[in-house]
Amino acid sequence: MKALQQIIKRVAENPSQPWALATLVQTEGSTYRKPGARLLVERNGKTLGVLSGGCLEEEIGRYGQGVIASGSPLLLSFDTQRLYGCDGRLKILIEPLPAAGETGNLITKIGHLLAQRDVCRIRTCFEGEALGSDLLPPDILVTECPGVLVEMLPLPVRLLLFGVGPEIEPLIQLSVNLGWVVEHFAHPSTLDEHFRADAQTAALVMNHNFGRDLLTLDRLLSLQLRYVGLLGPRKRHAELLARLSEYRSLDFTASARNLFAPAGLDIGSEAPEEIALAIVSEVAAVLSNRMGGFLRERRSDPHTFTTTVSGEAA
């Protein structure tokens, strides 16, 4: 998501410049990225984004220059086993991306939808005569067909930070580096009464004040977020829930399911930067439906993706 945000920013800041947009549309075997990954090519061949482990980008940049000049899309196929000794095959569509100008283009429209946290669906045709990408209305049904990648872009992770303390600055820095949207609240009362949460919204309670933590939890638990982290020991967490249950009906089982206290993965954190790393890692794991364990203990290769001809995961 961060790479796409960088692409959106680059295009928006240069509205008069034409580009080429490279999209990974199909993979087989072990590949560095999965379908939907994108890379931006400038007229000089410079690229922004990553589609491989660094072995294909320069070549894609050269092809992208040709696409910008001709205005015609191009489908590339790579066998990384034959070329680089990696057991993977992939297809990449490079299409011309006109200057955004005043009306915008595909990338700036994607940026607008993501900023508004609206549904963003993209259809990329990489076989047949009409090669290229376009946005789909949120309510339209699309029939699966060969040579078409249809994807719903995930919203950027939005992290709600409540409180103050030495962990705040490294938390913000780490989150921003990941391309997350950070909203910092010094007091729970400043959260908009009509705030709308979504599946990519997480919250962290670290007021270092029992009363404010209580008020914050009271507000957050009703939002049914997938992740609510709470700093402090287990005893304090239990006391907060017990006090909260005194004046509102509280389903402890449901509340505990998405309440992570103490917040963070067990990596031996002590310094504020280490605590921030543990918490950000836990948020990422939860929102990705992962357990946050060692990759060497996975039975499957984390970078292996098999897709159908339509581009959807098999």
N, C-alpha and C positions, 0 to 999 in steps of 0.2 A: 504493500500500500504506500510506503514512503516513496518508492521509485515513481509511482504514478502521480503522487502529489508533487514531486519535483518536476515531472514532465508538465503537469498542469500549470505550475508556477512559471516555468520557462516560456511556455507558449503564451500565457497571459501577459507576460512582461515584454513580449516581442510580437505585437499584434500584426505587424506588416510583413513578417517573415514566413515564407513557405517552408514546409517540413516534409519528411517521410516518416510514417509510423509503422514500426515493425511489431507484429503480434505473433506470439508463439501459439499456433492453432492446433497442433496435434503432436503427441509424444508417444514413444514406446520404449520400454526398458528404463534404464537409469538416466535421468536427466536432471540438470541443476534447477530448472524452474518447471512449473506446470502450465498447462494451457491457460491463456489469458494474460500472461506476463507480456509487458510491452517495453519498447525501446524507441526513443526519438532520435532521428537523424537530421543534422543540419546540412546546409548546402555545401559546407566544406568537408563533410564526411564525419564530423565529430558526433559522438553518440552520447546519449543520456539514458541510463537504465542498463539492466543486465538480463540477458536471455540464456547465457551459458556460464561456465566457470571462467570466462575470459578468453576463450579460444575462438569465438565466432564473431564477437562484436566488431572488430576491425573490418572483417569481410562484409558484414551486414552494412556497415557504414559506407563502404564503396558501392554496394548495390543500391543503397538508399539514395546516393547522389544521382545515380542514373534514373531512379524513379522520380525524383524531384524534377529533373530535366525533361523527362519524357511525359510525365503526368499519367503514366500507366502503371497499375499495380503489378506485382511480381511475386510468385510463390516459389520459395526455396525449400529444398529438401537436403538434410544433412544426416550422414551416418557417422556418428562420433566414434564408433568402434573402429571403423576403417581409417578415419582421419586422425583421431587422437588417443585411441585405445580405451575409450569409455564406452560401455555397453549401452548405447542409446541411439534412437533415431527420432528426428523431429522435423516438423514442417513450420516454416515461418512465412507469414504473408507480409510483404512490404507494400504499403499503399501511400499515395500522395495525400498530404494533409495541407489544404490551402491555408493561407494567412487568415488569422481570426478576424481581422478588421473590426468593424463596429457590430456586425451581426453574430460573430463568434463562429467556431468550428466544432468538430466532434469533441476535441479535448476540452475546450472551454465550457461546453455544455455539460460534459461529465463533471467538471469541477464545480459548476453551479449546483448540480443535483446533489453531489456529495456534501457541499457546504451547507445545503438546506436539510441534509440528512433525509433525502427523498430516495425512493426506489430508483436504481439505475441499472437498466438491462441493455446489454450490447449484443448485437448480432453481427458476426463476422463470417462472410461467405468466402471460402478459400478454394472452391471448385466451381466450374461452370463459367459462364460469360460475365456475370455481374460480381466481380471480386471487390471486396471492401467491407467496411464496417458502418453500421448505423445504430441509432438509439431506438429502442422499442418502447411503446407506451406501456405503463405498468400493468394494465389490465388486459393486454392482448395475449391470446393463447397461440403458441408457436408449435407446430408439428415437427417432431424430430426428423431430420433428413440428412443424407450424406453430404459432407463437405461444408457443413455449417456449424460454427461454434456459437452457442448462445450462453451467455453468462450473466449472472447478477453480481454486480460488484459489491463486496462487503463494505459497510460503512467504516470509516476510520474509528479506531478505538477512542472513546471519549472517557477521560478519567476525571471524576469529580473529587477534588481534594478539599477536605474540611479540616482547618486547623492551622497551627503554626509550629515551628520547631526546626531543628537542624536538618531534619530529613527532607523538608519541603523542597529546598533548592536542588539537591541531587535527584529527587523524584521528578521534578519538572524537567530537568536537563535530559535524563534518560528517556522520559516519555516523548519529549519533543524530538529527540534523535531517532526515535522509532516511527515518527510520523503521527503520533497520537495527538488528539485534541485535549488540552488540559484546561479545566475550569477550576479556579482556586477560590474558595469561600472562607473568609476569616470567621464567619459566624453562620450557623445553619439558617437563620432567618433571612439571609440574602439569597437563598435559592428560590427562584420564581415559583409562586404557588401553582402555576399552570405548566410547570416543567414536564416535558414528555420524555420518558426514557425509551430506550430501544435495546436490542439484543447485544449491541456493542458498547453499552454504557456500563462502567464500573465505578465504584466509589471507595474512598479510603477515609476513615475517620481517625483523626490524630490531633484532637484539640488539646490533649494533655489537661483536660478539665472535665470532671465527672458530669457536671450539669450540662455542659455543651455537647458532650458525647451522647448523653441521654436524649437531648433534643434532636441531635442529628440522626440518631438511630430511629427515633420516632418518625422522622420525615422519610428516611430512606427505605425502611422496611415495607412501607406501603407501595413503593415503586416496583417491587419485585424484580430487582436487578439480579443478574447472574453472579455478580461478585460484589460483596461489601466487606472490606477489610477493616479490622479494628486493631490499633496498636495497644500494647499492654498485655499483662499476664492473664491467664485463664480465669483466675479468681475475680479480677475486675470485670471481665466479660460476663461472668455469671451474675455478678452484682448488678450490672447494667440491665440485663434481661429481666432479672427479678424485680427491679424497681419499675421497669417499663410495664411489666405485667400487672402492676398494682392499679394502673389507671387506664389500661386498654386491653382488649381481648387479644391474646397473643398465642399463636400456634407455634410452640417452641420447636417442633419437628420441622415445620416449613421454614421457620426463621433461621434455624441452625444450618439448614442445607446450603444456603448461599452466603452464610456469614463466616468469614475466615478470621479467626481470632485465636492466638496471635497471628497477625498477617505476615505472609512471606514464606518462601521455601526455606528448608533447613540447610543452609550453606555455611553455618558458623558465623553469621553476621554480628559485628560489634559496632563498627564505625557507621556514621550516617550514610555514607556512600554505599557501604555493604548492605545496610538495611534496605536502602532504596532499590538496589539490584535484586535483592531477594523478593521484595514486594512486586516490582515490575515483572519479574519472571513468573511469579505466581499468577498475576493477572493475565499475562499472555497465555499461560498454560490453561487456565480455566476457560477463557474465551475461545480457545482452540480445541476444547474438549480433550485435553491431554493431562497426564498425571505429573509431568515435570520430572520424570526419572532420567536415568542415564541412557543415552542413545545406544550404547553398546549392548544394552539388555533388551532392545527391541528385536523381535523375530524377523521383521521385514526392514528393508532399506528405507529410511525416511525420505529419500529422494527418488524413489521408484514410483512412477505414475503410469497407469495403462489407461488409454482413452479409446473410445469408439470413434468411428469415422465422423460422427457428429460433434466430437470434441468433448463429450461429457464423460465423466469418470466411469470406468467400467467396474 
